[in-house]
Amino acid sequence: MSDEVQPAEAPKEEATATPEDVSYATVEKEGNVTAIWEMQGHKHLRTIDPRSAEGKQILTLFETAG
């Protein structure tokens, strides 16, 4: 039982970063997304709950981008 981190790119406006600098990575456990990490380069900015409205929006953007 291991956690996997998969990179996911999605545009997002941030006051402290340009949209190109911000990326998202999903954390998966047993095939389910358990968290979304908002990253700026290698720096972790925040964790987003995939069940939240924002988390669902990010996952939808990721799924339609591929």
Secondary structure as a PSIPRED ss2 file (coil, helix, strand):
# PSIPRED VFORMAT (PSIPRED V4.0)

   1 M C   1.000  0.000  0.000
   2 S C   1.000  0.000  0.000
   3 D E   0.000  0.000  1.000
   4 E E   0.000  0.000  1.000
   5 V E   0.000  0.000  1.000
   6 Q E   0.000  0.000  1.000
   7 P E   0.000  0.000  1.000
   8 A E   0.000  0.000  1.000
   9 E C   1.000  0.000  0.000
  10 A C   1.000  0.000  0.000
  11 P C   1.000  0.000  0.000
  12 K C   1.000  0.000  0.000
  13 E C   1.000  0.000  0.000
  14 E C   1.000  0.000  0.000
  15 A C   1.000  0.000  0.000
  16 T C   1.000  0.000  0.000
  17 A C   1.000  0.000  0.000
  18 T C   1.000  0.000  0.000
  19 P H   0.000  1.000  0.000
  20 E H   0.000  1.000  0.000
  21 D H   0.000  1.000  0.000
  22 V E   0.000  0.000  1.000
  23 S E   0.000  0.000  1.000
  24 Y E   0.000  0.000  1.000
  25 A E   0.000  0.000  1.000
  26 T E   0.000  0.000  1.000
  27 V E   0.000  0.000  1.000
  28 E E   0.000  0.000  1.000
  29 K E   0.000  0.000  1.000
  30 E C   1.000  0.000  0.000
  31 G C   1.000  0.000  0.000
  32 N E   0.000  0.000  1.000
  33 V E   0.000  0.000  1.000
  34 T E   0.000  0.000  1.000
  35 A E   0.000  0.000  1.000
  36 I E   0.000  0.000  1.000
  37 W E   0.000  0.000  1.000
  38 E E   0.000  0.000  1.000
  39 M E   0.000  0.000  1.000
  40 Q E   0.000  0.000  1.000
  41 G C   1.000  0.000  0.000
  42 H C   1.000  0.000  0.000
  43 K E   0.000  0.000  1.000
  44 H E   0.000  0.000  1.000
  45 L E   0.000  0.000  1.000
  46 R E   0.000  0.000  1.000
  47 T E   0.000  0.000  1.000
  48 I E   0.000  0.000  1.000
  49 D C   1.000  0.000  0.000
  50 P C   1.000  0.000  0.000
  51 R C   1.000  0.000  0.000
  52 S C   1.000  0.000  0.000
  53 A H   0.000  1.000  0.000
  54 E H   0.000  1.000  0.000
  55 G H   0.000  1.000  0.000
  56 K H   0.000  1.000  0.000
  57 Q H   0.000  1.000  0.000
  58 I H   0.000  1.000  0.000
  59 L H   0.000  1.000  0.000
  60 T H   0.000  1.000  0.000
  61 L H   0.000  1.000  0.000
  62 F H   0.000  1.000  0.000
  63 E H   0.000  1.000  0.000
  64 T H   0.000  1.000  0.000
  65 A H   0.000  1.000  0.000
  66 G C   1.000  0.000  0.000
